Amino acid sequence: MKRLIREAISTALTDGLGLDPGQIPAFSIEASRQASHGDFATNAAMLLARRLKRPPRDIAVELVEKLAALEFVARVEVAGPGFVNLFIEPGAFQRVAYRVLAEGDDFGSEKAEKPEKILVEFVSANPTGPLHFGHGRGAVVGDVLANLLSYSGHEVTREFYVNDAGAQVDALARSVVWRLMQQAGSETPFPEDGYRGDYVAGLAGLLPEKLAGFPPGEPDQETLDAIRDLAIAKMLVGIRSDLDAFGVRMDHFTSEREVVGSGRVAQAFSELEKGGLLERRDGALWFSAERFGDEKPRVLVKKNGDNTYFATDIAYHLDKLRRGHQRLINVWGADHHGYVPRMKAALQALGRPPGALEIVLVQMVSLLRDGQPIVLSKRKGEIISLREVVEEVGRDAARFFFLLRGTDSQIEFDLELAKKKSLDNPVFYVQYGHARLSSILAKAKERGIDVPDPTRAQEVDLAPLVLDEEIRLLGKMADFPETVRRAAGSRAPHLIVFYVQELASDFHSYYTQYGRSSPILGGDPGLIAARLIMVQALRQVIRCALALIGVSAPDRMESQGEQAL
């Protein structure tokens, strides 16, 4: 409906008022907060007043004539200084339930006009330790964003970039060596850059006998390299397992060491050099990143001849594009914000359009227990792993809580709240809505009420659904496809969580208020049948929304102090 309203307004502005399409401002169409103001309101006339040099109410009157012709519009009126309020025919909302049940699990999956081949890179944690709870937010944001893009018709690849080259993995190897030497009775000091976590001792215990049994003293480079490779392999097994437990799947794990050893870095340098964008200065190799929006030139090769991480990242991103991906989306921690301009500059320098690379920055997560911060020390090796959080609160709650805010806002994740089986817990609140809807259908069957077949929903007359709250629920269901488009287009997966919370809230309010005075399973058979169609449609939309965020939709739950549903 919003799309049809927008098209009608645009036509009125071009045909009636003679505007070129490029002159039409970005007007809004919003759901009205009060029933007396209609179902939707637009500010189009207000935005055009200055450009047309006319009173906004005069422009609004012309829009009213065009909008009143829409078949689903009951009436249109001008309000205030020039807002236009639209009242929608109840039948238009009622027909939404038919569409929901006809499309089933595909409801909301309207395909993009120009589908793209998109690579979403996320998590990409260093394989020097288990995933900690903070990694969970980027993991679920990337995973749900990939779900949304796939649901919208794009071809999506999910990728984890394994930083298995450089100083950090060498430090992991030395930490394992120290543990092995400690076990052999050596008192060698702990490496300054080492990793202290208990998992390092576990790695040492998993190494083959031929490596674990060497005498005290520093191993040779070949042995050190072997220990490093085995440690990385073991850590990746754990990371894959942790992601699987969290419901996150990856299509590819790409190795940094492979990128370095494949000659792709030299290829990237060659392309930059052709454009006159490299300069040797002070014994180092510099890239003229400032010519593409970065604040200054950036070093690619240090004085000692080692490539910087930036050099490898350029080669990696160029490889992504050469694999045929039209758009690259990286989900990074907010602490990488300073790195964004140089990466965008590099791809532009390599001839790619500015929009080829998108960065979604994810703010930090604070872990609480009963409202009190949990203080840990990374230096001492004290961390809470993602696996621990998932095992304590469950996959559903963990994923839902990480999406409770937009990525540009920090999150406080309260472990005790996430475990509560009460309506105070936001994920329980939504899942309880689905269970309550399922319970209504089950009770109808127990009472011998004929539950309409959802595949033949159009045989049921929905005209009896006239309560304001019922029309609101139907209208909210109609918003789901647009919410999916907005969430996918603005790279904002949290919008699905916001939506499903609001839908569940509207349903719980309706159930509480009218489940007593006008029982859903009581009264006229025609009304009961219509309401059961609405119940099935609501259940389907909640299921679609939860599926997108990777959260289950249970048919039965038990709330603290309430009967099982």
Number of C-alpha atoms within 10 A of each C-alpha: 17 15 10 12 19 17 13 17 23 21 17 19 23 15 11 13 14 11 15 11 11 7 12 16 13 9 16 14 18 13 19 16 11 9 12 9 17 19 20 22 22 23 19 25 28 19 18 20 17 11 10 13 8 13 15 22 19 14 22 25 17 16 25 19 13 17 24 17 13 15 10 18 19 16 16 22 20 22 13 8 14 22 21 27 25 25 20 21 15 22 15 18 23 25 17 19 28 22 15 25 25 17 13 17 15 14 21 23 20 14 14 15 9 7 13 16 16 23 23 23 24 24 24 19 17 18 23 24 25 23 24 16 20 19 21 25 26 25 25 26 26 26 25 26 26 26 20 26 26 22 22 21 17 19 15 21 17 20 20 19 18 19 19 22 17 14 10 17 22 20 18 25 28 23 25 28 28 25 23 24 22 16 16 15 11 14 11 13 8 15 14 8 14 21 23 20 17 11 16 25 18 14 21 23 15 13 18 11 9 8 16 19 13 15 13 17 12 14 16 8 9 9 16 18 16 14 25 23 16 18 25 23 14 18 21 19 13 17 19 17 14 21 19 13 16 23 17 19 15 16 10 12 15 16 16 20 14 14 17 18 11 12 11 18 21 15 14 20 19 14 15 19 13 10 11 12 19 21 15 11 10 9 11 16 18 18 25 22 23 14 15 18 14 19 13 13 17 19 22 23 19 14 13 8 11 12 18 14 15 17 22 20 18 23 23 22 17 19 17 16 18 10 10 11 18 17 18 19 21 20 23 23 20 16 11 11 13 11 13 17 16 23 21 24 22 29 22 19 21 18 11 16 13 13 13 16 21 17 20 21 19 22 19 19 17 15 20 16 14 11 13 10 13 12 10 12 9 11 12 10 16 13 19 18 17 23 23 15 19 20 12 15 18 16 18 21 24 26 25 22 23 23 24 22 19 18 24 13 13 16 19 18 21 19 20 14 19 23 16 17 18 18 15 11 16 21 27 22 19 24 26 26 30 29 21 23 26 18 17 17 20 15 12 17 12 10 9 8 15 14 16 18 14 19 12 12 24 17 11 18 15 25 13 16 21 14 12 12 17 20 20 19 25 23 21 20 25 24 17 23 15 16 18 26 20 16 19 22 15 11 23 21 30 21 20 25 22 15 19 24 21 15 23 22 16 17 23 19 13 18 19 11 13 14 14 11 10 11 14 19 19 13 10 9 12 15 20 23 22 22 20 26 27 26 21 23 25 25 22 24 26 23 20 23 23 22 15 21 24 20 20 15 21 15 17 15 19 14 15 11 8 9 8 13 19
